[in-house]
Amino acid sequence: MRRYEIRWVSLDPTRGAEMAKTRPAVIVSLDVLNRQLQTVTVCPLTSHLHPTWRSRVQVRCGGRPAEIAVDQIRTVSKARLGDRIASLTKDEAAALRRVITEMYGE
């Protein structure tokens, strides 16, 4: 598993307004951490689009429009990960880094 891969992730059980079900998610944790830890940090994808939300990154997944929900970032056990679906392009990865930095950086 590598940074910027999109994989199936089982997010249940959830609480409150957390994104639920098994859905695609982008691995955002660093590869060095992905090799060492039993967890990875992911941002789930959704097909429920909010183009004006600054916390979302527009992408295509499986040929369909989707959004990376940076506002739903979470750390999960590697046991929750399923098959690899795809990887982000360089431009998509750069856009994702910008949004993460805007939301969680200084």
CNS distance restraints for C-alpha pairs under 8 A (distance, minus, plus):
assign (resid   1 and name CA) (resid   5 and name CA) 7.06 0.50 0.50
assign (resid   1 and name CA) (resid  31 and name CA) 7.94 0.50 0.50
assign (resid   1 and name CA) (resid  34 and name CA) 7.07 0.50 0.50
assign (resid   2 and name CA) (resid  27 and name CA) 6.89 0.50 0.50
assign (resid   2 and name CA) (resid  30 and name CA) 7.86 0.50 0.50
assign (resid   2 and name CA) (resid  31 and name CA) 5.68 0.50 0.50
assign (resid   2 and name CA) (resid  34 and name CA) 7.09 0.50 0.50
assign (resid   3 and name CA) (resid  26 and name CA) 7.66 0.50 0.50
assign (resid   3 and name CA) (resid  27 and name CA) 5.09 0.50 0.50
assign (resid   3 and name CA) (resid  28 and name CA) 5.29 0.50 0.50
assign (resid   3 and name CA) (resid  29 and name CA) 6.04 0.50 0.50
assign (resid   3 and name CA) (resid  30 and name CA) 5.95 0.50 0.50
assign (resid   3 and name CA) (resid  31 and name CA) 5.76 0.50 0.50
assign (resid   4 and name CA) (resid  26 and name CA) 5.56 0.50 0.50
assign (resid   4 and name CA) (resid  27 and name CA) 5.19 0.50 0.50
assign (resid   4 and name CA) (resid  28 and name CA) 5.88 0.50 0.50
assign (resid   4 and name CA) (resid  87 and name CA) 5.66 0.50 0.50
assign (resid   4 and name CA) (resid  88 and name CA) 5.57 0.50 0.50
assign (resid   4 and name CA) (resid  93 and name CA) 6.60 0.50 0.50
assign (resid   5 and name CA) (resid  26 and name CA) 5.58 0.50 0.50
assign (resid   5 and name CA) (resid  27 and name CA) 5.67 0.50 0.50
assign (resid   5 and name CA) (resid  84 and name CA) 6.93 0.50 0.50
assign (resid   5 and name CA) (resid  85 and name CA) 7.59 0.50 0.50
assign (resid   5 and name CA) (resid  86 and name CA) 5.96 0.50 0.50
assign (resid   5 and name CA) (resid  87 and name CA) 4.18 0.50 0.50
assign (resid   5 and name CA) (resid  88 and name CA) 6.44 0.50 0.50
assign (resid   6 and name CA) (resid  24 and name CA) 6.12 0.50 0.50
assign (resid   6 and name CA) (resid  25 and name CA) 5.33 0.50 0.50
assign (resid   6 and name CA) (resid  26 and name CA) 4.41 0.50 0.50
assign (resid   6 and name CA) (resid  27 and name CA) 6.51 0.50 0.50
assign (resid   6 and name CA) (resid  84 and name CA) 6.00 0.50 0.50
assign (resid   6 and name CA) (resid  85 and name CA) 5.45 0.50 0.50
assign (resid   6 and name CA) (resid  86 and name CA) 5.14 0.50 0.50
assign (resid   6 and name CA) (resid  87 and name CA) 5.35 0.50 0.50
assign (resid   6 and name CA) (resid  88 and name CA) 7.23 0.50 0.50
assign (resid   7 and name CA) (resid  24 and name CA) 5.33 0.50 0.50
assign (resid   7 and name CA) (resid  25 and name CA) 5.57 0.50 0.50
assign (resid   7 and name CA) (resid  26 and name CA) 6.52 0.50 0.50
assign (resid   7 and name CA) (resid  27 and name CA) 7.66 0.50 0.50
assign (resid   7 and name CA) (resid  81 and name CA) 6.65 0.50 0.50
assign (resid   7 and name CA) (resid  82 and name CA) 6.05 0.50 0.50
assign (resid   7 and name CA) (resid  83 and name CA) 5.58 0.50 0.50
assign (resid   7 and name CA) (resid  84 and name CA) 4.31 0.50 0.50
assign (resid   7 and name CA) (resid  85 and name CA) 5.26 0.50 0.50
assign (resid   7 and name CA) (resid  86 and name CA) 7.19 0.50 0.50
assign (resid   8 and name CA) (resid  22 and name CA) 6.48 0.50 0.50
assign (resid   8 and name CA) (resid  23 and name CA) 5.40 0.50 0.50
assign (resid   8 and name CA) (resid  24 and name CA) 4.44 0.50 0.50
assign (resid   8 and name CA) (resid  25 and name CA) 6.28 0.50 0.50
assign (resid   8 and name CA) (resid  81 and name CA) 5.91 0.50 0.50
assign (resid   8 and name CA) (resid  82 and name CA) 4.71 0.50 0.50
assign (resid   8 and name CA) (resid  83 and name CA) 5.71 0.50 0.50
assign (resid   8 and name CA) (resid  84 and name CA) 6.65 0.50 0.50
assign (resid   8 and name CA) (resid  85 and name CA) 7.08 0.50 0.50
assign (resid   9 and name CA) (resid  22 and name CA) 5.34 0.50 0.50
assign (resid   9 and name CA) (resid  23 and name CA) 5.53 0.50 0.50
assign (resid   9 and name CA) (resid  24 and name CA) 5.96 0.50 0.50
assign (resid   9 and name CA) (resid  25 and name CA) 6.25 0.50 0.50
assign (resid   9 and name CA) (resid  80 and name CA) 5.52 0.50 0.50
assign (resid   9 and name CA) (resid  81 and name CA) 4.64 0.50 0.50
assign (resid   9 and name CA) (resid  82 and name CA) 5.79 0.50 0.50
assign (resid  10 and name CA) (resid  20 and name CA) 7.92 0.50 0.50
assign (resid  10 and name CA) (resid  21 and name CA) 5.97 0.50 0.50
assign (resid  10 and name CA) (resid  22 and name CA) 4.11 0.50 0.50
assign (resid  10 and name CA) (resid  23 and name CA) 6.62 0.50 0.50
assign (resid  10 and name CA) (resid  80 and name CA) 5.14 0.50 0.50
assign (resid  10 and name CA) (resid  81 and name CA) 6.63 0.50 0.50
assign (resid  10 and name CA) (resid  82 and name CA) 7.76 0.50 0.50
assign (resid  11 and name CA) (resid  19 and name CA) 7.11 0.50 0.50
assign (resid  11 and name CA) (resid  20 and name CA) 5.32 0.50 0.50
assign (resid  11 and name CA) (resid  21 and name CA) 5.43 0.50 0.50
assign (resid  11 and name CA) (resid  22 and name CA) 5.84 0.50 0.50
assign (resid  11 and name CA) (resid  23 and name CA) 7.60 0.50 0.50
assign (resid  11 and name CA) (resid  80 and name CA) 7.26 0.50 0.50
assign (resid  12 and name CA) (resid  20 and name CA) 5.53 0.50 0.50
assign (resid  12 and name CA) (resid  21 and name CA) 5.47 0.50 0.50
assign (resid  12 and name CA) (resid  22 and name CA) 7.30 0.50 0.50
assign (resid  13 and name CA) (resid  20 and name CA) 7.20 0.50 0.50
assign (resid  13 and name CA) (resid  21 and name CA) 7.99 0.50 0.50
assign (resid  14 and name CA) (resid  18 and name CA) 5.90 0.50 0.50
assign (resid  14 and name CA) (resid  19 and name CA) 7.25 0.50 0.50
assign (resid  14 and name CA) (resid  20 and name CA) 6.04 0.50 0.50
assign (resid  18 and name CA) (resid  72 and name CA) 6.93 0.50 0.50
assign (resid  19 and name CA) (resid  44 and name CA) 7.58 0.50 0.50
assign (resid  19 and name CA) (resid  72 and name CA) 7.02 0.50 0.50
assign (resid  23 and name CA) (resid  44 and name CA) 6.98 0.50 0.50
assign (resid  23 and name CA) (resid  45 and name CA) 6.87 0.50 0.50
assign (resid  23 and name CA) (resid  46 and name CA) 7.80 0.50 0.50
assign (resid  24 and name CA) (resid  44 and name CA) 6.04 0.50 0.50
assign (resid  24 and name CA) (resid  45 and name CA) 5.49 0.50 0.50
assign (resid  24 and name CA) (resid  46 and name CA) 7.87 0.50 0.50
assign (resid  24 and name CA) (resid  85 and name CA) 7.66 0.50 0.50
assign (resid  25 and name CA) (resid  42 and name CA) 5.93 0.50 0.50
assign (resid  25 and name CA) (resid  43 and name CA) 5.33 0.50 0.50
assign (resid  25 and name CA) (resid  44 and name CA) 3.92 0.50 0.50
assign (resid  25 and name CA) (resid  45 and name CA) 5.26 0.50 0.50
assign (resid  25 and name CA) (resid  68 and name CA) 7.60 0.50 0.50
assign (resid  26 and name CA) (resid  42 and name CA) 5.30 0.50 0.50
assign (resid  26 and name CA) (resid  43 and name CA) 5.24 0.50 0.50
assign (resid  26 and name CA) (resid  44 and name CA) 6.28 0.50 0.50
assign (resid  26 and name CA) (resid  45 and name CA) 7.41 0.50 0.50
assign (resid  26 and name CA) (resid  68 and name CA) 7.54 0.50 0.50
assign (resid  26 and name CA) (resid  87 and name CA) 8.00 0.50 0.50
assign (resid  27 and name CA) (resid  40 and name CA) 6.76 0.50 0.50
assign (resid  27 and name CA) (resid  41 and name CA) 5.90 0.50 0.50
assign (resid  27 and name CA) (resid  42 and name CA) 4.43 0.50 0.50
assign (resid  27 and name CA) (resid  43 and name CA) 6.68 0.50 0.50
assign (resid  28 and name CA) (resid  40 and name CA) 7.71 0.50 0.50
assign (resid  28 and name CA) (resid  41 and name CA) 5.63 0.50 0.50
assign (resid  28 and name CA) (resid  42 and name CA) 5.38 0.50 0.50
assign (resid  28 and name CA) (resid  43 and name CA) 6.99 0.50 0.50
assign (resid  29 and name CA) (resid  33 and name CA) 6.68 0.50 0.50
assign (resid  29 and name CA) (resid  34 and name CA) 6.63 0.50 0.50
assign (resid  29 and name CA) (resid  40 and name CA) 5.96 0.50 0.50
assign (resid  29 and name CA) (resid  41 and name CA) 5.03 0.50 0.50
assign (resid  29 and name CA) (resid  42 and name CA) 7.11 0.50 0.50
assign (resid  30 and name CA) (resid  34 and name CA) 6.23 0.50 0.50
assign (resid  31 and name CA) (resid  35 and name CA) 6.20 0.50 0.50
assign (resid  32 and name CA) (resid  36 and name CA) 6.53 0.50 0.50
assign (resid  33 and name CA) (resid  37 and name CA) 5.72 0.50 0.50
assign (resid  33 and name CA) (resid  40 and name CA) 7.73 0.50 0.50
assign (resid  34 and name CA) (resid  38 and name CA) 7.54 0.50 0.50
assign (resid  34 and name CA) (resid  39 and name CA) 7.08 0.50 0.50
assign (resid  34 and name CA) (resid  40 and name CA) 5.97 0.50 0.50
assign (resid  38 and name CA) (resid  77 and name CA) 6.03 0.50 0.50
assign (resid  38 and name CA) (resid  78 and name CA) 5.80 0.50 0.50
assign (resid  39 and name CA) (resid  75 and name CA) 6.46 0.50 0.50
assign (resid  39 and name CA) (resid  76 and name CA) 5.39 0.50 0.50
assign (resid  39 and name CA) (resid  77 and name CA) 4.31 0.50 0.50
assign (resid  39 and name CA) (resid  78 and name CA) 5.14 0.50 0.50
assign (resid  40 and name CA) (resid  75 and name CA) 5.51 0.50 0.50
assign (resid  40 and name CA) (resid  76 and name CA) 5.63 0.50 0.50
assign (resid  40 and name CA) (resid  77 and name CA) 6.46 0.50 0.50
assign (resid  40 and name CA) (resid  78 and name CA) 6.34 0.50 0.50
assign (resid  41 and name CA) (resid  73 and name CA) 7.08 0.50 0.50
assign (resid  41 and name CA) (resid  74 and name CA) 5.55 0.50 0.50
assign (resid  41 and name CA) (resid  75 and name CA) 4.10 0.50 0.50
assign (resid  41 and name CA) (resid  76 and name CA) 6.26 0.50 0.50
assign (resid  42 and name CA) (resid  73 and name CA) 5.75 0.50 0.50
assign (resid  42 and name CA) (resid  74 and name CA) 5.63 0.50 0.50
assign (resid  42 and name CA) (resid  75 and name CA) 6.17 0.50 0.50
assign (resid  42 and name CA) (resid  76 and name CA) 7.39 0.50 0.50
assign (resid  43 and name CA) (resid  68 and name CA) 6.22 0.50 0.50
assign (resid  43 and name CA) (resid  69 and name CA) 5.79 0.50 0.50
assign (resid  43 and name CA) (resid  70 and name CA) 5.56 0.50 0.50
assign (resid  43 and name CA) (resid  71 and name CA) 7.99 0.50 0.50
assign (resid  43 and name CA) (resid  72 and name CA) 6.16 0.50 0.50
assign (resid  43 and name CA) (resid  73 and name CA) 4.52 0.50 0.50
assign (resid  43 and name CA) (resid  74 and name CA) 6.59 0.50 0.50
assign (resid  44 and name CA) (resid  68 and name CA) 5.95 0.50 0.50
assign (resid  44 and name CA) (resid  69 and name CA) 5.64 0.50 0.50
assign (resid  44 and name CA) (resid  70 and name CA) 7.59 0.50 0.50
assign (resid  44 and name CA) (resid  72 and name CA) 6.70 0.50 0.50
assign (resid  44 and name CA) (resid  73 and name CA) 6.99 0.50 0.50
assign (resid  45 and name CA) (resid  66 and name CA) 6.39 0.50 0.50
assign (resid  45 and name CA) (resid  67 and name CA) 5.40 0.50 0.50
assign (resid  45 and name CA) (resid  68 and name CA) 4.54 0.50 0.50
assign (resid  45 and name CA) (resid  69 and name CA) 5.82 0.50 0.50
assign (resid  46 and name CA) (resid  66 and name CA) 5.56 0.50 0.50
assign (resid  46 and name CA) (resid  67 and name CA) 5.38 0.50 0.50
assign (resid  46 and name CA) (resid  68 and name CA) 6.66 0.50 0.50
assign (resid  46 and name CA) (resid  69 and name CA) 7.02 0.50 0.50
assign (resid  47 and name CA) (resid  65 and name CA) 6.59 0.50 0.50
assign (resid  47 and name CA) (resid  66 and name CA) 4.60 0.50 0.50
assign (resid  47 and name CA) (resid  67 and name CA) 6.42 0.50 0.50
assign (resid  48 and name CA) (resid  66 and name CA) 7.28 0.50 0.50
assign (resid  48 and name CA) (resid  67 and name CA) 7.59 0.50 0.50
assign (resid  49 and name CA) (resid  66 and name CA) 6.64 0.50 0.50
assign (resid  49 and name CA) (resid  67 and name CA) 6.28 0.50 0.50
assign (resid  50 and name CA) (resid  56 and name CA) 7.42 0.50 0.50
assign (resid  50 and name CA) (resid  67 and name CA) 7.87 0.50 0.50
assign (resid  51 and name CA) (resid  56 and name CA) 7.47 0.50 0.50
assign (resid  51 and name CA) (resid  58 and name CA) 7.32 0.50 0.50
assign (resid  54 and name CA) (resid  99 and name CA) 7.40 0.50 0.50
assign (resid  55 and name CA) (resid  69 and name CA) 6.53 0.50 0.50
assign (resid  55 and name CA) (resid  70 and name CA) 5.48 0.50 0.50
assign (resid  55 and name CA) (resid  71 and name CA) 5.60 0.50 0.50
assign (resid  55 and name CA) (resid  99 and name CA) 6.49 0.50 0.50
assign (resid  55 and name CA) (resid 103 and name CA) 7.35 0.50 0.50
assign (resid  56 and name CA) (resid  67 and name CA) 5.84 0.50 0.50
assign (resid  56 and name CA) (resid  68 and name CA) 5.43 0.50 0.50
assign (resid  56 and name CA) (resid  69 and name CA) 4.98 0.50 0.50
assign (resid  56 and name CA) (resid  70 and name CA) 5.78 0.50 0.50
assign (resid  56 and name CA) (resid  71 and name CA) 7.32 0.50 0.50
assign (resid  56 and name CA) (resid  99 and name CA) 7.60 0.50 0.50
assign (resid  57 and name CA) (resid  67 and name CA) 5.26 0.50 0.50
assign (resid  57 and name CA) (resid  68 and name CA) 4.99 0.50 0.50
assign (resid  57 and name CA) (resid  69 and name CA) 6.97 0.50 0.50
assign (resid  57 and name CA) (resid  70 and name CA) 7.63 0.50 0.50
assign (resid  57 and name CA) (resid  92 and name CA) 7.84 0.50 0.50
assign (resid  57 and name CA) (resid  95 and name CA) 6.97 0.50 0.50
assign (resid  57 and name CA) (resid  96 and name CA) 6.33 0.50 0.50
assign (resid  57 and name CA) (resid  99 and name CA) 7.60 0.50 0.50
assign (resid  58 and name CA) (resid  65 and name CA) 7.29 0.50 0.50
assign (resid  58 and name CA) (resid  66 and name CA) 6.02 0.50 0.50
assign (resid  58 and name CA) (resid  67 and name CA) 4.61 0.50 0.50
assign (resid  58 and name CA) (resid  68 and name CA) 6.56 0.50 0.50
assign (resid  59 and name CA) (resid  65 and name CA) 6.03 0.50 0.50
assign (resid  59 and name CA) (resid  66 and name CA) 5.33 0.50 0.50
assign (resid  59 and name CA) (resid  67 and name CA) 5.75 0.50 0.50
assign (resid  59 and name CA) (resid  68 and name CA) 7.19 0.50 0.50
assign (resid  59 and name CA) (resid  92 and name CA) 7.04 0.50 0.50
assign (resid  60 and name CA) (resid  64 and name CA) 5.19 0.50 0.50
assign (resid  60 and name CA) (resid  65 and name CA) 4.50 0.50 0.50
assign (resid  60 and name CA) (resid  66 and name CA) 5.43 0.50 0.50
assign (resid  60 and name CA) (resid  67 and name CA) 7.86 0.50 0.50
assign (resid  61 and name CA) (resid  65 and name CA) 6.41 0.50 0.50
assign (resid  61 and name CA) (resid  66 and name CA) 6.24 0.50 0.50
assign (resid  61 and name CA) (resid  86 and name CA) 7.65 0.50 0.50
assign (resid  62 and name CA) (resid  85 and name CA) 7.82 0.50 0.50
assign (resid  68 and name CA) (resid  96 and name CA) 7.98 0.50 0.50
assign (resid  69 and name CA) (resid  73 and name CA) 7.05 0.50 0.50
assign (resid  70 and name CA) (resid  96 and name CA) 7.96 0.50 0.50
assign (resid  70 and name CA) (resid  99 and name CA) 7.33 0.50 0.50
assign (resid  70 and name CA) (resid 100 and name CA) 6.63 0.50 0.50
assign (resid  76 and name CA) (resid  80 and name CA) 6.76 0.50 0.50
assign (resid  77 and name CA) (resid  81 and name CA) 7.59 0.50 0.50
assign (resid  88 and name CA) (resid  92 and name CA) 5.63 0.50 0.50
assign (resid  88 and name CA) (resid  93 and name CA) 5.78 0.50 0.50
assign (resid  89 and name CA) (resid  93 and name CA) 6.10 0.50 0.50
assign (resid  90 and name CA) (resid  94 and name CA) 6.15 0.50 0.50
assign (resid  91 and name CA) (resid  95 and name CA) 6.21 0.50 0.50
assign (resid  92 and name CA) (resid  96 and name CA) 6.13 0.50 0.50
assign (resid  93 and name CA) (resid  97 and name CA) 6.21 0.50 0.50
assign (resid  94 and name CA) (resid  98 and name CA) 6.31 0.50 0.50
assign (resid  95 and name CA) (resid  99 and name CA) 6.39 0.50 0.50
assign (resid  96 and name CA) (resid 100 and name CA) 6.17 0.50 0.50
assign (resid  97 and name CA) (resid 101 and name CA) 6.06 0.50 0.50
assign (resid  98 and name CA) (resid 102 and name CA) 6.11 0.50 0.50
assign (resid  99 and name CA) (resid 103 and name CA) 6.10 0.50 0.50
assign (resid 100 and name CA) (resid 104 and name CA) 5.82 0.50 0.50
assign (resid 100 and name CA) (resid 105 and name CA) 7.19 0.50 0.50
assign (resid 101 and name CA) (resid 105 and name CA) 4.47 0.50 0.50
assign (resid 101 and name CA) (resid 106 and name CA) 7.64 0.50 0.50
assign (resid 102 and name CA) (resid 106 and name CA) 7.78 0.50 0.50
